[in-house]
Amino acid sequence: MIESGADVTGHNDGYTASGASINGNSHVLVELAGLLYTGRPDGELTVMAQAPRTHHEVSEALDSFARFSRDQYLDTVSLLAALSTKLRTAAGDYAEVDHATDEQFRRVLVSGSFHPSEDR
């Protein structure tokens, strides 16, 4: 999760990110996808509304709606899972860049030297 605060990109735009937060949010998305999939729509409802129990046009309309909503539902579950994967990848990339930046900064601190402006 991006949090309000310090600098992410070198520009102080009021946001910061943490690898743990990004990774945590990826787990939340997978959990949501799993819960949605577990509570998937009941196909039995459309079977109960088929002809001859209902009018033929009502049965067709309900079947069309059920197919459309099932597609939308599966798309939503797939999207949440895909977003989770992207966030996990972003968390890994963030940690890699953060580590590289940390190493560069440590090298400057260890091997650098300070020369006062009046001595230059």
N, C-alpha and C positions, 0 to 999 in steps of 0.2 A: 504494500500500500504506500502511496506517496503521501508524505506527511508535510504539513506546513512547517516551514522553518528555514533551514540553511540552503546551501548551494549544491546543485547536482551537476550542472553542466559548465561551471565556470562563470555563469551569470547568476546573480542573486535574484531569482524570480520568486522566492518565497516557498520553494518546495525542496524536499529531500526524500531519499528512498533508502530502504534498508533491505538487504538480501533476505533476512529472516521474515520480514513482513511480506515481501513478494512471494516467497515460498509458502508462507502460511496461507496467503490468499489463493494460491493455486490449489492447496488442499481443500479449501472451502468450496471452490468451484467443482472439484471432483465429487465432493460430498453432496453438493446440490444436484449434480447430474445423477448420482446414484439414487438419491431420494426421489427425484422425479421419475426415474426409470422404474423404481420399485412401486411407486404409486401410479403407474401408467393407467390410462383410461380403460375402462371395462368394455370390451367388445361385445359382451353379452347384452348390453343395453340396445344396441342396434339390431341384434337378432330378434329381440322381443318386439321390436317395432316394424318387423317386416310383414309384407302381405302374407296371409289374409287377415292378420290381426289389425292392421291399419290399412288405410287407403293406399293404393299403388303409388300415387304421386308423393304422398308423405313418406312412404318407405324409400323411394328413390332419393328424395331430398335429404332424408336423414342419412342414408348410405353415403351420398356425396359429401355431406358435411363431416361424417365420421372419418372418411378417407382423407379429406383435407386436413382435419384437425390432427389426425394421427401423423401425417407427414410433418405438420408444423411442430408437433410435440417431439418427434424424433429429431428434427432439425435443431430444436432447442437443446435437447440432451447432447447431441453431437457438438454443437457450438460451445457449450459449457466445458465439455471434455477437451476440445481443441484449445480453448482459451487457457485452460489449466496447463496444458502442455506448453503453450507459448510462455506463460508466466514462469514455469519451472525453468525453461530455457533462459529466459531473461534473468532470473535469479542467479543461474550459473554464470552467465555472461557478466552480470553485475559484480559477483564475487571475484571473478577473474580480473576484471578491470580494476576493482578496488584493491586487490592484492598487488597488481602491477604498479599502481600509483603509489601505494604504500612503500613498496620496495624502492622505487625511484626517489621518493622523498627521504627515505632512510639513507640511501647512498649520498644524497646531497648533504645531509646532516653529518654523516660520518666522514666523508672525504672532502667536503667543502671547507673553505676557509673564509673568514671574515676580514675584509680590508676596509678600514674606516675611510670615508670619502676624502678626508684631508691628506691621506697617505697615497692616494691614487695619482 
